[in-house]
Amino acid sequence: MTNEPQAPEADVALLDLGELPERENSYEAERQHRKQQLAAAFRIFAKFGFDEGIAGHITARDPEFADHFWVNPFAVHFSRIKVSDLLLLDGEGKIVEGKLRTNKAAFSIHSTIHEARPDVVAVAHAHTLHGRAWSTLSKKLDPIIQESCAFYNDHVLFDEYKGLVLERDEGERIAALLGKNKAAILRHHGLLTTGGSVEEAAWWFIAMERACQMQLMAEAAGTPRIMSDEEAEMAHRQFGNANMARHSFRILADQIFENEPEVLN
């Protein structure tokens, strides 16, 4: 028996998660799936206390119209959002489908990321307690916990603040800095995560908020031990992969669909 290092593929294979069930291959089926996951994500965020007045938004790119995305309506509590409440915005921020108002900041931030990143299906941003507290420190997360390593060399610090993001030029700067990374810390503002599905973006947000909480707690107690590059890279492959995120989110979403079936209306 040898102690030869495992290939990156082996790290992920050890999780043995399997693939999620395939869906009907049509725009309408994929659109409905994304909207259902989006509505569930808001309910989940509410349960985690990620709501803060009128702040916060998650978007999902429309599968047919690439410059359109679905978003939550303005001033509707996350815990009350249903599929039928979601708004479809076009590339200019106009409401194409839906009757409620939209949040201008949601368009200013999310539209630029969706435009710059064709690979991104969903973007999540909310004003959470630990994410905002961490954002005041003007530094990125350290690899101190295996789950935190989902963001190892995979997140950026947007180190500027100019109040509410109401203009696309600031959103464009966020998108440019984000590059190919999965997440950003916005100074004095909060967290932002992306994903190749709604499930991924929402789970990465949950994971990043917890990572901020854990590092705040660890630093309050002492000086956390930083993982080596080798350790952090291995943990990133295991805890930062999309399949892990999708399965982790699905566990939470299944509870919403079972206990709050009206979310699908």
TISE-864337 format. One line per field, with one value per atom (N, C-alpha, C, CB): residue number from 1; chain; atom name; x negated, y, z negated. Coordinates in steps of 0.05 Angstrom, whole numbers. Glycine has a CB too. Example, Ala and Ser with C-alpha at 12.3 -4.5 7.8 and 13.67 -1.06 7.14 Angstrom:
BEGIN
seq c(1  1  1  1  2  2  2  2)
mol c(A  A  A  A  A  A  A  A)
atom c(N  CA  C  CB  N  CA  C  CB)
xx c(-264  -246  -264  -226  -257  -273  -258  -282)
yy c(-114  -90  -66  -89  -45  -21  1  -12)
zz c(-156  -156  -156  -181  -142  -143  -157  -114)
END
This chain:
BEGIN
seq c(1  1  1  1  2  2  2  2  3  3  3  3  4  4  4  4  5  5  5  5  6  6  6  6  7  7  7  7  8  8  8  8  9  9  9  9  10  10  10  10  11  11  11  11  12  12  12  12  13  13  13  13  14  14  14  14  15  15  15  15  16  16  16  16  17  17  17  17  18  18  18  18  19  19  19  19  20  20  20  20  21  21  21  21  22  22  22  22  23  23  23  23  24  24  24  24  25  25  25  25  26  26  26  26  27  27  27  27  28  28  28  28  29  29  29  29  30  30  30  30  31  31  31  31  32  32  32  32  33  33  33  33  34  34  34  34  35  35  35  35  36  36  36  36  37  37  37  37  38  38  38  38  39  39  39  39  40  40  40  40  41  41  41  41  42  42  42  42  43  43  43  43  44  44  44  44  45  45  45  45  46  46  46  46  47  47  47  47  48  48  48  48  49  49  49  49  50  50  50  50  51  51  51  51  52  52  52  52  53  53  53  53  54  54  54  54  55  55  55  55  56  56  56  56  57  57  57  57  58  58  58  58  59  59  59  59  60  60  60  60  61  61  61  61  62  62  62  62  63  63  63  63  64  64  64  64  65  65  65  65  66  66  66  66  67  67  67  67  68  68  68  68  69  69  69  69  70  70  70  70  71  71  71  71  72  72  72  72  73  73  73  73  74  74  74  74  75  75  75  75  76  76  76  76  77  77  77  77  78  78  78  78  79  79  79  79  80  80  80  80  81  81  81  81  82  82  82  82  83  83  83  83  84  84  84  84  85  85  85  85  86  86  86  86  87  87  87  87  88  88  88  88  89  89  89  89  90  90  90  90  91  91  91  91  92  92  92  92  93  93  93  93  94  94  94  94  95  95  95  95  96  96  96  96  97  97  97  97  98  98  98  98  99  99  99  99  100  100  100  100  101  101  101  101  102  102  102  102  103  103  103  103  104  104  104  104  105  105  105  105  106  106  106  106  107  107  107  107  108  108  108  108  109  109  109  109  110  110  110  110  111  111  111  111  112  112  112  112  113  113  113  113  114  114  114  114  115  115  115  115  116  116  116  116  117  117  117  117  118  118  118  118  119  119  119  119  120  120  120  120  121  121  121  121  122  122  122  122  123  123  123  123  124  124  124  124  125  125  125  125  126  126  126  126  127  127  127  127  128  128  128  128  129  129  129  129  130  130  130  130  131  131  131  131  132  132  132  132  133  133  133  133  134  134  134  134  135  135  135  135  136  136  136  136  137  137  137  137  138  138  138  138  139  139  139  139  140  140  140  140  141  141  141  141  142  142  142  142  143  143  143  143  144  144  144  144  145  145  145  145  146  146  146  146  147  147  147  147  148  148  148  148  149  149  149  149  150  150  150  150  151  151  151  151  152  152  152  152  153  153  153  153  154  154  154  154  155  155  155  155  156  156  156  156  157  157  157  157  158  158  158  158  159  159  159  159  160  160  160  160  161  161  161  161  162  162  162  162  163  163  163  163  164  164  164  164  165  165  165  165  166  166  166  166  167  167  167  167  168  168  168  168  169  169  169  169  170  170  170  170  171  171  171  171  172  172  172  172  173  173  173  173  174  174  174  174  175  175  175  175  176  176  176  176  177  177  177  177  178  178  178  178  179  179  179  179  180  180  180  180  181  181  181  181  182  182  182  182  183  183  183  183  184  184  184  184  185  185  185  185  186  186  186  186  187  187  187  187  188  188  188  188  189  189  189  189  190  190  190  190  191  191  191  191  192  192  192  192  193  193  193  193  194  194  194  194  195  195  195  195  196  196  196  196  197  197  197  197  198  198  198  198  199  199  199  199  200  200  200  200  201  201  201  201  202  202  202  202  203  203  203  203  204  204  204  204  205  205  205  205  206  206  206  206  207  207  207  207  208  208  208  208  209  209  209  209  210  210  210  210  211  211  211  211  212  212  212  212  213  213  213  213  214  214  214  214  215  215  215  215  216  216  216  216  217  217  217  217  218  218  218  218  219  219  219  219  220  220  220  220  221  221  221  221  222  222  222  222  223  223  223  223  224  224  224  224  225  225  225  225  226  226  226  226  227  227  227  227  228  228  228  228  229  229  229  229  230  230  230  230  231  231  231  231  232  232  232  232  233  233  233  233  234  234  234  234  235  235  235  235  236  236  236  236  237  237  237  237  238  238  238  238  239  239  239  239  240  240  240  240  241  241  241  241  242  242  242  242  243  243  243  243  244  244  244  244  245  245  245  245  246  246  246  246  247  247  247  247  248  248  248  248  249  249  249  249  250  250  250  250  251  251  251  251  252  252  252  252  253  253  253  253  254  254  254  254  255  255  255  255  256  256  256  256  257  257  257  257  258  258  258  258  259  259  259  259  260  260  260  260  261  261  261  261  262  262  262  262  263  263  263  263  264  264  264  264  265  265  265  265)
mol c(A  A  A  A  A  A  A  A  A  A  A  A  A  A  A  A  A  A  A  A  A  A  A  A  A  A  A  A  A  A  A  A  A  A  A  A  A  A  A  A  A  A  A  A  A  A  A  A  A  A  A  A  A  A  A  A  A  A  A  A  A  A  A  A  A  A  A  A  A  A  A  A  A  A  A  A  A  A  A  A  A  A  A  A  A  A  A  A  A  A  A  A  A  A  A  A  A  A  A  A  A  A  A  A  A  A  A  A  A  A  A  A  A  A  A  A  A  A  A  A  A  A  A  A  A  A  A  A  A  A  A  A  A  A  A  A  A  A  A  A  A  A  A  A  A  A  A  A  A  A  A  A  A  A  A  A  A  A  A  A  A  A  A  A  A  A  A  A  A  A  A  A  A  A  A  A  A  A  A  A  A  A  A  A  A  A  A  A  A  A  A  A  A  A  A  A  A  A  A  A  A  A  A  A  A  A  A  A  A  A  A  A  A  A  A  A  A  A  A  A  A  A  A  A  A  A  A  A  A  A  A  A  A  A  A  A  A  A  A  A  A  A  A  A  A  A  A  A  A  A  A  A  A  A  A  A  A  A  A  A  A  A  A  A  A  A  A  A  A  A  A  A  A  A  A  A  A  A  A  A  A  A  A  A  A  A  A  A  A  A  A  A  A  A  A  A  A  A  A  A  A  A  A  A  A  A  A  A  A  A  A  A  A  A  A  A  A  A  A  A  A  A  A  A  A  A  A  A  A  A  A  A  A  A  A  A  A  A  A  A  A  A  A  A  A  A  A  A  A  A  A  A  A  A  A  A  A  A  A  A  A  A  A  A  A  A  A  A  A  A  A  A  A  A  A  A  A  A  A  A  A  A  A  A  A  A  A  A  A  A  A  A  A  A  A  A  A  A  A  A  A  A  A  A  A  A  A  A  A  A  A  A  A  A  A  A  A  A  A  A  A  A  A  A  A  A  A  A  A  A  A  A  A  A  A  A  A  A  A  A  A  A  A  A  A  A  A  A  A  A  A  A  A  A  A  A  A  A  A  A  A  A  A  A  A  A  A  A  A  A  A  A  A  A  A  A  A  A  A  A  A  A  A  A  A  A  A  A  A  A  A  A  A  A  A  A  A  A  A  A  A  A  A  A  A  A  A  A  A  A  A  A  A  A  A  A  A  A  A  A  A  A  A  A  A  A  A  A  A  A  A  A  A  A  A  A  A  A  A  A  A  A  A  A  A  A  A  A  A  A  A  A  A  A  A  A  A  A  A  A  A  A  A  A  A  A  A  A  A  A  A  A  A  A  A  A  A  A  A  A  A  A  A  A  A  A  A  A  A  A  A  A  A  A  A  A  A  A  A  A  A  A  A  A  A  A  A  A  A  A  A  A  A  A  A  A  A  A  A  A  A  A  A  A  A  A  A  A  A  A  A  A  A  A  A  A  A  A  A  A  A  A  A  A  A  A  A  A  A  A  A  A  A  A  A  A  A  A  A  A  A  A  A  A  A  A  A  A  A  A  A  A  A  A  A  A  A  A  A  A  A  A  A  A  A  A  A  A  A  A  A  A  A  A  A  A  A  A  A  A  A  A  A  A  A  A  A  A  A  A  A  A  A  A  A  A  A  A  A  A  A  A  A  A  A  A  A  A  A  A  A  A  A  A  A  A  A  A  A  A  A  A  A  A  A  A  A  A  A  A  A  A  A  A  A  A  A  A  A  A  A  A  A  A  A  A  A  A  A  A  A  A  A  A  A  A  A  A  A  A  A  A  A  A  A  A  A  A  A  A  A  A  A  A  A  A  A  A  A  A  A  A  A  A  A  A  A  A  A  A  A  A  A  A  A  A  A  A  A  A  A  A  A  A  A  A  A  A  A  A  A  A  A  A  A  A  A  A  A  A  A  A  A  A  A  A  A  A  A  A  A  A  A  A  A  A  A  A  A  A  A  A  A  A  A  A  A  A  A  A  A  A  A  A  A  A  A  A  A  A  A  A  A  A  A  A  A  A  A  A  A  A  A  A  A  A  A  A  A  A  A  A  A  A  A  A  A  A  A  A  A  A  A  A  A  A  A  A  A  A  A  A  A  A  A  A  A  A  A  A  A  A  A  A  A  A  A  A  A  A  A  A  A  A  A  A  A  A  A  A  A  A  A  A  A  A  A  A  A  A  A  A  A  A  A  A  A  A  A  A  A  A  A  A  A  A  A  A  A  A  A  A  A  A  A  A  A  A  A  A  A  A  A  A  A  A  A  A  A  A  A  A  A  A  A  A  A  A  A  A  A  A  A  A  A  A  A  A  A  A  A  A  A  A  A  A  A  A  A  A  A  A  A  A  A  A  A  A  A  A  A  A  A  A  A  A  A  A  A  A  A  A  A  A  A  A  A  A  A  A)
atom c(N  CA  C  CB  N  CA  C  CB  N  CA  C  CB  N  CA  C  CB  N  CA  C  CB  N  CA  C  CB  N  CA  C  CB  N  CA  C  CB  N  CA  C  CB  N  CA  C  CB  N  CA  C  CB  N  CA  C  CB  N  CA  C  CB  N  CA  C  CB  N  CA  C  CB  N  CA  C  CB  N  CA  C  CB  N  CA  C  CB  N  CA  C  CB  N  CA  C  CB  N  CA  C  CB  N  CA  C  CB  N  CA  C  CB  N  CA  C  CB  N  CA  C  CB  N  CA  C  CB  N  CA  C  CB  N  CA  C  CB  N  CA  C  CB  N  CA  C  CB  N  CA  C  CB  N  CA  C  CB  N  CA  C  CB  N  CA  C  CB  N  CA  C  CB  N  CA  C  CB  N  CA  C  CB  N  CA  C  CB  N  CA  C  CB  N  CA  C  CB  N  CA  C  CB  N  CA  C  CB  N  CA  C  CB  N  CA  C  CB  N  CA  C  CB  N  CA  C  CB  N  CA  C  CB  N  CA  C  CB  N  CA  C  CB  N  CA  C  CB  N  CA  C  CB  N  CA  C  CB  N  CA  C  CB  N  CA  C  CB  N  CA  C  CB  N  CA  C  CB  N  CA  C  CB  N  CA  C  CB  N  CA  C  CB  N  CA  C  CB  N  CA  C  CB  N  CA  C  CB  N  CA  C  CB  N  CA  C  CB  N  CA  C  CB  N  CA  C  CB  N  CA  C  CB  N  CA  C  CB  N  CA  C  CB  N  CA  C  CB  N  CA  C  CB  N  CA  C  CB  N  CA  C  CB  N  CA  C  CB  N  CA  C  CB  N  CA  C  CB  N  CA  C  CB  N  CA  C  CB  N  CA  C  CB  N  CA  C  CB  N  CA  C  CB  N  CA  C  CB  N  CA  C  CB  N  CA  C  CB  N  CA  C  CB  N  CA  C  CB  N  CA  C  CB  N  CA  C  CB  N  CA  C  CB  N  CA  C  CB  N  CA  C  CB  N  CA  C  CB  N  CA  C  CB  N  CA  C  CB  N  CA  C  CB  N  CA  C  CB  N  CA  C  CB  N  CA  C  CB  N  CA  C  CB  N  CA  C  CB  N  CA  C  CB  N  CA  C  CB  N  CA  C  CB  N  CA  C  CB  N  CA  C  CB  N  CA  C  CB  N  CA  C  CB  N  CA  C  CB  N  CA  C  CB  N  CA  C  CB  N  CA  C  CB  N  CA  C  CB  N  CA  C  CB  N  CA  C  CB  N  CA  C  CB  N  CA  C  CB  N  CA  C  CB  N  CA  C  CB  N  CA  C  CB  N  CA  C  CB  N  CA  C  CB  N  CA  C  CB  N  CA  C  CB  N  CA  C  CB  N  CA  C  CB  N  CA  C  CB  N  CA  C  CB  N  CA  C  CB  N  CA  C  CB  N  CA  C  CB  N  CA  C  CB  N  CA  C  CB  N  CA  C  CB  N  CA  C  CB  N  CA  C  CB  N  CA  C  CB  N  CA  C  CB  N  CA  C  CB  N  CA  C  CB  N  CA  C  CB  N  CA  C  CB  N  CA  C  CB  N  CA  C  CB  N  CA  C  CB  N  CA  C  CB  N  CA  C  CB  N  CA  C  CB  N  CA  C  CB  N  CA  C  CB  N  CA  C  CB  N  CA  C  CB  N  CA  C  CB  N  CA  C  CB  N  CA  C  CB  N  CA  C  CB  N  CA  C  CB  N  CA  C  CB  N  CA  C  CB  N  CA  C  CB  N  CA  C  CB  N  CA  C  CB  N  CA  C  CB  N  CA  C  CB  N  CA  C  CB  N  CA  C  CB  N  CA  C  CB  N  CA  C  CB  N  CA  C  CB  N  CA  C  CB  N  CA  C  CB  N  CA  C  CB  N  CA  C  CB  N  CA  C  CB  N  CA  C  CB  N  CA  C  CB  N  CA  C  CB  N  CA  C  CB  N  CA  C  CB  N  CA  C  CB  N  CA  C  CB  N  CA  C  CB  N  CA  C  CB  N  CA  C  CB  N  CA  C  CB  N  CA  C  CB  N  CA  C  CB  N  CA  C  CB  N  CA  C  CB  N  CA  C  CB  N  CA  C  CB  N  CA  C  CB  N  CA  C  CB  N  CA  C  CB  N  CA  C  CB  N  CA  C  CB  N  CA  C  CB  N  CA  C  CB  N  CA  C  CB  N  CA  C  CB  N  CA  C  CB  N  CA  C  CB  N  CA  C  CB  N  CA  C  CB  N  CA  C  CB  N  CA  C  CB  N  CA  C  CB  N  CA  C  CB  N  CA  C  CB  N  CA  C  CB  N  CA  C  CB  N  CA  C  CB  N  CA  C  CB  N  CA  C  CB  N  CA  C  CB  N  CA  C  CB  N  CA  C  CB  N  CA  C  CB  N  CA  C  CB  N  CA  C  CB  N  CA  C  CB  N  CA  C  CB  N  CA  C  CB  N  CA  C  CB  N  CA  C  CB  N  CA  C  CB  N  CA  C  CB  N  CA  C  CB  N  CA  C  CB  N  CA  C  CB  N  CA  C  CB  N  CA  C  CB  N  CA  C  CB  N  CA  C  CB  N  CA  C  CB  N  CA  C  CB  N  CA  C  CB  N  CA  C  CB  N  CA  C  CB  N  CA  C  CB  N  CA  C  CB  N  CA  C  CB  N  CA  C  CB  N  CA  C  CB  N  CA  C  CB  N  CA  C  CB  N  CA  C  CB  N  CA  C  CB  N  CA  C  CB  N  CA  C  CB  N  CA  C  CB  N  CA  C  CB  N  CA  C  CB  N  CA  C  CB  N  CA  C  CB  N  CA  C  CB  N  CA  C  CB  N  CA  C  CB  N  CA  C  CB  N  CA  C  CB  N  CA  C  CB  N  CA  C  CB  N  CA  C  CB  N  CA  C  CB  N  CA  C  CB  N  CA  C  CB)
xx c(-17  0  -18  19  -12  -28  -13  -38  -29  -17  -20  -30  -19  -21  3  -22  -2  19  40  9  65  87  90  114  99  105  129  110  130  153  180  152  182  207  215  206  195  200  211  175  201  212  242  198  251  279  295  284  283  296  302  279  285  290  317  268  328  353  376  357  373  393  421  391  425  451  471  448  461  478  489  501  503  515  544  511  554  582  598  587  624  641  641  669  642  644  672  636  673  699  705  699  731  739  722  769  713  696  712  676  721  736  733  767  735  733  753  736  778  799  794  826  785  779  756  773  735  712  720  689  736  745  761  762  779  795  778  817  758  740  725  720  714  698  716  686  740  758  766  783  770  777  754  785  730  706  701  681  707  703  722  707  748  767  760  796  751  743  719  736  700  676  684  658  703  711  723  732  739  751  729  771  709  686  670  667  665  651  667  648  693  709  705  739  705  701  674  705  654  627  624  606  644  643  627  631  626  611  627  602  652  668  660  698  662  656  673  625  697  715  719  703  715  719  694  729  672  646  645  623  628  622  636  628  621  633  617  634  632  620  631  625  615  624  617  612  634  629  633  649  612  614  636  586  651  671  656  690  665  650  653  660  674  679  668  709  673  664  640  688  616  592  588  569  600  596  619  593  637  659  653  686  663  660  684  635  690  712  701  724  717  709  733  695  727  749  760  738  785  797  789  828  791  784  803  784  792  807  827  822  820  835  816  845  824  806  799  820  774  764  782  735  792  808  835  813  843  869  868  884  844  841  849  812  865  875  864  905  866  857  871  863  897  912  905  942  890  882  857  877  842  816  820  801  801  801  780  797  787  767  759  779  733  722  707  705  708  692  666  707  650  623  621  608  644  645  658  660  666  678  708  666  720  749  763  758  786  800  815  821  808  820  843  799  840  862  863  857  887  891  905  865  919  935  924  963  905  895  871  888  862  840  813  839  793  766  747  755  724  704  682  693  678  658  630  658  623  596  592  592  614  611  603  638  614  607  579  626  571  545  522  543  526  505  506  508  530  532  530  558  541  541  512  556  495  467  452  452  458  445  456  450  482  493  482  524  478  468  439  471  423  394  388  379  406  401  423  399  420  440  443  432  422  424  440  396  447  461  491  453  505  535  548  544  535  548  528  562  538  522  538  514  525  538  524  539  540  529  549  522  540  558  541  573  555  542  543  555  524  525  507  516  512  498  468  510  460  432  417  428  430  418  412  436  430  426  404  451  405  384  356  389  354  328  320  330  339  333  319  358  323  311  281  324  271  243  225  239  237  223  202  209  210  192  208  174  195  208  208  194  224  225  199  249  191  168  177  151  160  167  162  151  182  179  197  184  218  238  241  265  245  247  269  251  292  314  307  339  291  283  266  268  254  236  251  219  278  293  286  323  276  270  240  283  224  195  186  181  173  165  188  142  212  236  256  250  245  262  245  276  258  243  255  245  239  248  252  227  277  284  280  313  257  248  255  218  280  289  318  286  327  355  365  358  388  400  430  393  438  467  482  479  508  524  514  554  514  505  528  492  530  553  546  567  520  511  495  493  497  484  454  494  443  413  401  405  413  402  406  416  429  434  413  462  406  386  359  384  352  326  326  321  349  351  348  379  361  360  332  379  318  290  272  281  274  257  264  260  289  297  283  328  281  268  282  239  266  276  281  257  278  282  311  270  317  345  357  346  341  353  337  355  351  338  347  344  328  335  336  314  358  362  358  390  337  331  354  306  359  381  409  376  411  435  445  431  428  436  423  465  437  426  442  427  428  440  429  435  446  437  449  443  436  446  447  429  461  461  471  478  465  475  504  458  516  544  553  549  579  590  580  620  580  572  544  575  526  498  495  481  506  503  514  516  537  550  534  579  525  509  482  504  469  444  448  431  471  477  479  502  495  498  471  517  455  428  410  416  411  393  401  394  427  436  426  467  427  418  388  427  374  345  337  333  351  346  351  364  373  380  358  407  349  329  303  324  294  269  271  260  294  298  296  325  309  308  280  327  266  239  220  229  221  203  210  204  235  242  231  273  227  217  186  228  174  145  135  135  113  101  106  71  124  130  105  153  103  81  90  75  73  78  70  64  87  81  59  106  43  22  36  3  20  31  41  10  26  33  59  11  62  87  110  83  106  128  137  119  118  124  140  99  133  148  176  134  179  205  222  203  209  223  235  205  220  231  254  209  253  274  299  264  295  317  325  311  310  316  327  292  334  344  374  336  383  411  430  415  422  440  445  427  425  428  449  401  447  465  494  456  497  524  538  523  523  535  541  516  523  527  551  502  555  579  604  576  602  626  639  619  622  632  650  609  641  656  681  639  679  701  723  692  716  736  754  723  742  757  777  739  768  786  810  771  804  825  845  813  836  853  870  837  857  870  884  850  876  888  895  868  913  919  929  939  940  950  928  964  903  880  881  854  893  893  916  895  933  956  947  978)
yy c(-24  0  25  0  44  68  92  71  113  139  159  149  150  168  187  152  213  232  225  261  230  224  246  220  238  258  275  243  299  316  303  341  286  273  254  258  242  223  237  208  262  277  280  304  288  293  266  309  246  220  208  201  214  203  212  212  234  244  226  272  213  195  206  168  230  243  234  272  226  219  244  202  241  264  267  260  292  297  287  327  281  270  289  265  278  295  306  278  329  342  342  371  347  349  371  356  365  383  403  368  424  445  471  438  493  519  522  542  514  518  501  511  477  460  471  431  480  491  518  495  534  559  554  575  535  529  519  508  502  492  514  471  532  555  572  571  577  594  581  601  555  540  541  512  536  536  565  526  585  612  620  631  612  618  603  610  579  563  576  534  587  599  623  608  639  661  652  679  631  620  609  597  597  587  610  570  631  654  666  675  667  678  661  678  635  617  621  588  628  633  661  627  678  705  723  706  717  733  757  715  760  783  808  777  831  856  878  863  881  901  895  929  916  913  904  939  899  892  863  900  857  830  820  812  805  795  771  817  753  730  731  702  726  727  700  750  694  670  677  647  672  677  661  671  673  658  639  677  614  595  601  568  615  621  648  620  668  695  703  716  700  702  729  697  750  777  783  798  764  767  751  758  761  745  749  752  729  729  738  700  754  766  769  793  772  777  805  773  809  836  853  834  879  899  897  927  897  900  877  926  853  829  812  813  805  790  763  786  755  730  707  725  707  684  681  686  701  701  698  727  697  697  670  702  671  648  650  646  628  628  650  600  653  673  702  669  706  733  743  735  724  730  748  705  766  784  777  813  780  776  804  758  810  835  831  848  850  848  861  860  863  874  903  869  917  945  950  961  929  931  934  954  931  934  907  942  909  885  874  892  850  836  819  819  808  791  796  761  799  805  831  804  834  858  876  851  866  881  898  862  915  932  917  956  928  916  933  911  922  936  945  917  971  982  972  1012  969  959  930  960  915  887  887  872  905  906  916  923  937  950  930  974  913  894  869  887  857  830  831  818  851  851  851  875  866  868  841  890  827  801  781  791  780  762  768  764  793  801  793  831  797  791  761  806  746  718  700  713  693  675  648  670  640  615  617  606  641  644  644  671  626  624  641  595  641  655  671  635  693  710  716  737  713  718  740  692  757  779  786  804  787  795  809  771  824  839  823  867  805  787  797  759  787  796  792  783  767  761  769  731  768  777  806  771  822  851  857  865  843  847  841  830  819  812  832  784  843  861  887  868  893  918  915  925  890  885  888  857  892  896  874  923  849  827  803  820  785  761  739  750  719  697  680  679  670  652  623  658  605  577  565  561  568  558  534  580  531  509  496  519  470  457  468  427  475  486  514  487  529  556  554  570  531  528  527  504  526  528  554  526  574  600  606  621  585  588  596  563  619  629  630  611  634  634  656  606  677  699  725  695  748  773  792  785  814  836  860  841  870  895  917  895  930  947  977  945  982  1009  1011  1020  1034  1038  1065  1034  1065  1091  1091  1096  1078  1077  1057  1105  1060  1042  1039  1051  1015  1010  1015  981  1039  1046  1051  1070  1050  1055  1031  1081  1026  1002  1004  998  1029  1030  1017  1059  1020  1007  977  1017  969  940  929  935  944  936  932  956  949  946  921  971  916  891  867  890  867  845  841  849  863  861  850  889  858  848  819  865  812  785  765  782  773  755  728  751  706  679  667  661  684  674  670  694  654  647  667  620  684  701  727  686  746  772  782  793  795  809  839  803  852  880  896  885  912  927  944  945  942  957  950  987  927  921  892  925  873  845  826  843  804  783  780  756  769  763  737  786  719  693  688  670  671  664  633  676  624  595  588  581  564  554  544  532  548  541  558  511  560  574  559  575  533  517  524  487  526  532  560  530  580  607  610  627  599  601  586  590  562  547  560  518  571  585  609  594  622  645  635  659  614  603  595  579  582  572  596  555  617  640  655  658  659  672  656  674  630  614  615  584  617  619  645  619  667  692  690  715  677  673  657  659  635  618  633  593  649  663  685  674  699  719  706  733  683  669  660  645  648  638  660  623  683  705  718  725  717  728  711  730  685  667  666  640  672  670  674  643  661  663  636  670  636  611  600  614  574  562  562  533  572  573  547  597  536  511  516  500  496  498  500  474  509  511  483  522  463  436  427  416  432  425  441  430  467  484  477  514  471  463  437  461  418  393  398  373  414  420  436  436  453  468  449  489  430  411  395  391  389  373  389  359  413  428  451  439  456  478  469  494  444  435  438  405  442  448  426  453  401  379  379  352  385  387  409  394  432  454  447  479  434  427  408  415  388  368  381  345  398  411  429  428  444  461  444  480  423  406  396  383  389  380  402  373  427  449  455  474  454  460  439  462  414  393  398  366  409  415  438  424  458  479  469  501  453  443  426  427  411  394  410  372  428  442  468  448  479  504  502  528  483  478  502  456  522  546  561  564  556  569  564  560  542  534  547  504  561  574  598  583)
zz c(0  0  0  -25  18  20  11  49  6  -2  20  -28  45  67  68  94  74  74  95  80  88  107  128  91  151  172  164  199  174  167  172  184  193  199  176  225  164  142  118  135  113  90  92  88  116  120  121  145  133  136  109  152  88  62  50  43  60  50  60  59  83  94  92  79  102  100  121  101  144  166  179  156  201  215  208  246  210  205  229  200  224  246  270  236  294  318  321  343  334  338  368  327  374  402  415  404  439  453  470  471  457  472  457  475  471  458  436  479  441  421  396  433  399  376  360  385  374  359  346  378  360  348  322  369  324  300  277  307  284  263  250  275  266  254  237  277  246  230  204  246  204  180  160  186  170  153  142  168  158  150  127  174  131  110  84  119  87  63  50  70  66  54  37  77  45  28  2  43  3  -22  -40  -15  -28  -44  -56  -27  -41  -51  -74  -29  -73  -95  -120  -87  -117  -140  -153  -132  -137  -148  -158  -127  -155  -165  -146  -192  -121  -101  -91  -78  -100  -91  -108  -95  -95  -108  -95  -107  -105  -92  -63  -96  -46  -17  -3  -5  -18  -5  2  -24  22  29  54  7  71  95  105  117  118  132  160  117  180  207  221  223  241  257  286  249  302  331  344  344  362  377  396  392  399  416  446  411  453  482  490  487  473  480  462  476  472  456  442  473  452  439  421  461  416  397  372  410  349  325  307  310  290  271  244  268  230  205  186  210  161  141  144  113  138  140  116  141  120  99  76  111  51  26  21  26  30  22  6  48  -19  -36  -24  -64  -28  -17  -24  -27  -48  -58  -44  -87  -29  -16  15  -22  25  55  66  62  87  102  131  102  146  174  190  186  185  200  194  195  172  165  180  135  190  203  228  210  232  254  275  245  300  322  332  344  330  340  365  318  384  408  404  432  425  423  416  448  417  410  383  431  370  343  344  329  367  369  362  398  349  340  365  318  372  395  386  410  362  350  321  356  310  282  278  267  255  251  228  245  212  189  197  167  179  184  182  164  194  192  176  221  169  153  172  130  174  193  187  192  161  154  164  124  164  174  203  171  219  247  251  263  236  239  233  221  213  205  222  176  223  235  266  227  279  308  319  318  305  315  312  300  290  286  306  257  310  330  358  330  364  390  393  394  372  373  371  352  359  354  366  324  392  404  390  433  375  361  335  354  326  301  307  288  294  296  274  294  250  227  211  209  199  182  157  197  134  108  92  91  81  65  43  82  18  -4  -25  -16  -42  -63  -89  -67  -93  -115  -138  -107  -162  -186  -185  -210  -181  -182  -157  -187  -134  -109  -110  -86  -121  -123  -143  -130  -166  -186  -174  -211  -160  -148  -127  -136  -112  -90  -100  -75  -126  -137  -141  -163  -140  -146  -121  -157  -98  -73  -67  -73  -71  -65  -57  -89  -42  -33  -55  -8  -51  -70  -69  -65  -92  -93  -93  -119  -84  -84  -112  -63  -129  -157  -163  -177  -147  -150  -122  -161  -122  -95  -78  -99  -90  -74  -64  -91  -79  -71  -46  -93  -41  -18  8  -22  7  31  46  26  30  41  42  25  38  39  67  29  70  97  116  108  105  122  113  120  100  94  93  67  96  97  76  126  71  54  71  31  71  85  64  97  65  43  48  38  54  57  48  86  41  32  40  2  55  63  59  93  37  31  48  36  50  66  94  66  104  132  150  135  161  177  206  166  212  239  249  241  275  287  286  315  285  286  262  288  238  215  217  189  228  232  252  243  271  291  277  314  258  244  227  227  214  198  216  184  239  258  268  281  274  285  264  294  239  218  212  192  213  207  226  209  251  270  271  263  269  270  242  285  222  194  188  174  168  161  142  150  129  108  104  82  91  85  58  107  44  19  26  -4  22  29  3  42  2  -22  -32  -18  -58  -72  -60  -69  -47  -32  -37  -3  -31  -35  -15  -34  -11  6  32  -10  52  78  88  98  97  107  135  88  150  177  179  199  200  204  232  183  240  266  264  276  241  236  212  231  208  184  159  185  160  137  128  144  148  141  129  166  142  132  104  151  99  73  52  74  58  38  33  48  53  48  30  75  33  15  -14  24  -18  -45  -56  -44  -40  -49  -55  -28  -39  -43  -68  -19  -73  -97  -122  -98  -121  -143  -146  -139  -123  -124  -138  -95  -132  -146  -176  -134  -183  -211  -225  -214  -212  -225  -229  -209  -209  -212  -233  -186  -234  -255  -283  -251  -286  -312  -318  -311  -299  -303  -311  -279  -297  -302  -329  -280  -337  -363  -386  -366  -381  -401  -401  -397  -379  -378  -349  -388  -343  -316  -301  -317  -282  -268  -253  -248  -251  -236  -206  -245  -189  -161  -148  -147  -131  -118  -97  -104  -92  -71  -44  -73  -24  3  13  23  6  15  2  8  -24  -38  -27  -68  -23  -14  14  -15  31  59  60  76  43  42  32  24  11  0  20  -27  35  56  77  69  85  105  93  113  68  56  48  31  37  27  45  0  66  84  110  88  113  139  142  144  166  171  162  201  165  158  128  166  112  83  77  70  90  85  93  101  116  125  105  153  97  78  51  74  42  16  16  8  38  41  43  65  57  62  37  80  17  -9  -22  -28  -20  -31  -15  -33  11  29  26  58  23  20  -5  17  -26  -50  -44  -73  -29  -21  -5  -6  16  33  18  56  -2  -18  -38  -32  -52  -74  -66  -95  -43  -33  -4  -38  3  31  47  33  33  46  61  27  54  67  98  56  106  134  149  136  136  149  166  128)
END
